[in-house]
Amino acid sequence: MNDITLQNFESDLIQASMQQPVLLDIWAPWCGPCKSLGPILDKVEADYGGRFKLAKLNSDEQPEIAGQLSQAFGVRSIPFCVLFHQGQPVDGFVGAVPESQVREFLDRHVPSAEAMEAEAETIEAEALEAEGDFEAALAKLQQAVAVDPANDTARYDYLKLLLETGRTAQARHAFEPVASKAMLDARLSAIGLWLAACERAASLRPASELEAAIAANRRDFEARYELAQGLMASSRFTDAMDALLEIVMRDKEWSQQLARKTYVAILELMTKPAPRANTEQAKGALELTGKVAAGPSDPVIDQYRRKLSMALF
């Protein structure tokens, strides 16, 4: 538990909430209900085993911070608790509520123990993959999916590495539980299209035969798409997009925009995730929101996004 001041507001509240949710308890020494709520919050923090962090702010000693938060939420009384996540205040409650209500509030925002375990396994897998130890990374990701089947980020990482290492059958097995969600999740949709290309790879016509068919008929979109699928299955993503772009430029609506959708899927597969947390923050005036973490721009992806935009518009 940390006492929040103007000096440590950014490091111990804003930046800390980029790593895990932080519940800020705004209290005062003269406040009777605050004295009732404080021990409940301490107990719940211990019971949750690191799933969130508790911080406290004495409103008499830090009126500037307390005033801004009270104004932001339209609250005039204490105790007043505000939950920070990813650098921003996301929710709060007022008064000395019973422990059951505190837990109910936290459970709406704090990750489950299973989700935290899956996150830890995923982070370890990233490090192992960077070192080239794909077998160990796959084992970590498989464990992450097993402990938290609803964690689509861990499942996406697992599916991606399975396909990158040629384990198509395993990828199909791991994809089936989330196949129905692909229409609503761009990452899962992209993985589904890549998986389909990998599964079809063995039955595709040779590239030379497909290129001859295209040379004979520039509008042989079936041959162009088949060529793109073979390139995609081989992880030759930019070559695949070049083939798909030829379809989009000639017929945007072909096969219910399948060429465009596959092109966008490849861009999704090539896009690196944003950093997990922003570790640097400008010092100075009090701010209630952190900077948005963003991944570095990729010139190849930017180039192919522009190509698609020009073809469509």
HELIX and SHEET records of a PDB file:
HELIX    1   1 PHE A    9  PHE A    9  1                                   1    
HELIX    2   2 GLU A   10  ILE A   14  3                                   5    
HELIX    3   3 ALA A   16  GLN A   19  1                                   4    
HELIX    4   4 GLY A   32  ASP A   47  1                                  16    
HELIX    5   5 PRO A   63  PHE A   73  1                                  11    
HELIX    6   6 GLU A   99  ASP A  107  1                                   9    
HELIX    7   7 ALA A  113  ALA A  130  1                                  18    
HELIX    8   8 PHE A  134  VAL A  147  1                                  14    
HELIX    9   9 ASP A  152  GLU A  164  1                                  13    
HELIX   10  10 THR A  168  PHE A  175  1                                   8    
HELIX   11  11 GLU A  176  LEU A  184  5                                   9    
HELIX   12  12 ALA A  186  ARG A  200  1                                  15    
HELIX   13  13 ALA A  201  SER A  203  5                                   3    
HELIX   14  14 ALA A  207  ALA A  216  1                                  10    
HELIX   15  15 PHE A  221  ALA A  233  1                                  13    
HELIX   16  16 PHE A  237  ARG A  250  1                                  14    
HELIX   17  17 TRP A  254  MET A  270  1                                  17    
HELIX   18  18 PRO A  299  LEU A  312  1                                  14    
SHEET    1   A 5 ASN A   2  ASP A   3  0                                        
SHEET    2   A 5 LYS A  53  ASN A  58  1                                        
SHEET    3   A 5 VAL A  22  TRP A  27  1                                        
SHEET    4   A 5 PHE A  80  HIS A  85 -1                                        
SHEET    5   A 5 GLN A  88  VAL A  94 -1                                        
END                                                                             
